[in-house]
Amino acid sequence: MKLYTIREFAEKLGVSISTLRAWDREGKLVALRTPTGKRRYTEEMLYRALGLKNREEPKKVVLYARVSSAGQKPDLENQLNYLKEFAAGRGITVDEILTDVGSALNYRRKNFLKLCGMVTRGGSQDSDRGPQRPPGAVRVRVFRGTVCQVRL
């Protein structure tokens, strides 16, 4: 049985450590305690808190990078290299890389819309068959400006 520290659990839920402490005091999400009084959380508690059934959800890591104009394509390559190094340095396997060239105010960017679809529908999208993965917990981390990692 995997036990999470309060910091790990807070990161997985996307809440602060003080929120978890408050939930523990209020009885909303009561933590297990070590003999020294430290809080620990189980996988089952994580799934309950996320409103999921107790099973392993498939995850997908997507890197997204954007620049405003075609003249900035070298910057796009720099962003992608940074993201790939970041992922590799943390042992993260990247499933898909999405890039766009267009204004941040243009909400019709092809891969931006694809990324939004992944987040809202859960998983990769095939136009004929619908979502390929069931919706699950979503975690979006912004590393630099318009660059993010999405966990589904």
Secondary structure in CASP SS format (residue, H / E / C, confidence):
PFRMAT SS
TARGET T0000
AUTHOR 0000-0000-0000
METHOD secondary structure of the structure
MODEL  1
M C 1.00
K C 1.00
L E 1.00
Y E 1.00
T E 1.00
I H 1.00
R H 1.00
E H 1.00
F H 1.00
A H 1.00
E H 1.00
K H 1.00
L H 1.00
G C 1.00
V C 1.00
S C 1.00
I H 1.00
S H 1.00
T H 1.00
L H 1.00
R H 1.00
A H 1.00
W H 1.00
D H 1.00
R H 1.00
E H 1.00
G C 1.00
K C 1.00
L C 1.00
V C 1.00
A C 1.00
L E 1.00
R E 1.00
T C 1.00
P C 1.00
T C 1.00
G C 1.00
K C 1.00
R E 1.00
R E 1.00
Y E 1.00
T E 1.00
E H 1.00
E H 1.00
M H 1.00
L H 1.00
Y H 1.00
R H 1.00
A H 1.00
L H 1.00
G C 1.00
L C 1.00
K C 1.00
N C 1.00
R C 1.00
E C 1.00
E C 1.00
P C 1.00
K C 1.00
K C 1.00
V E 1.00
V E 1.00
L E 1.00
Y E 1.00
A E 1.00
R E 1.00
V E 1.00
S C 1.00
S C 1.00
A H 1.00
G H 1.00
Q H 1.00
K H 1.00
P H 1.00
D H 1.00
L H 1.00
E H 1.00
N H 1.00
Q H 1.00
L H 1.00
N H 1.00
Y H 1.00
L H 1.00
K H 1.00
E H 1.00
F H 1.00
A H 1.00
A H 1.00
G H 1.00
R C 1.00
G C 1.00
I C 1.00
T C 1.00
V C 1.00
D C 1.00
E E 1.00
I E 1.00
L E 1.00
T E 1.00
D E 1.00
V E 1.00
G C 1.00
S C 1.00
A C 1.00
L C 1.00
N C 1.00
Y C 1.00
R C 1.00
R C 1.00
K H 1.00
N H 1.00
F H 1.00
L H 1.00
K H 1.00
L H 1.00
C H 1.00
G H 1.00
M H 1.00
V H 1.00
T H 1.00
R H 1.00
G H 1.00
G C 1.00
S C 1.00
Q E 1.00
D E 1.00
S C 1.00
D C 1.00
R C 1.00
G E 1.00
P E 1.00
Q C 1.00
R C 1.00
P C 1.00
P C 1.00
G C 1.00
A C 1.00
V C 1.00
R E 1.00
V E 1.00
R E 1.00
V E 1.00
F E 1.00
R E 1.00
G C 1.00
T C 1.00
V E 1.00
C E 1.00
Q E 1.00
V E 1.00
R E 1.00
L C 1.00
END
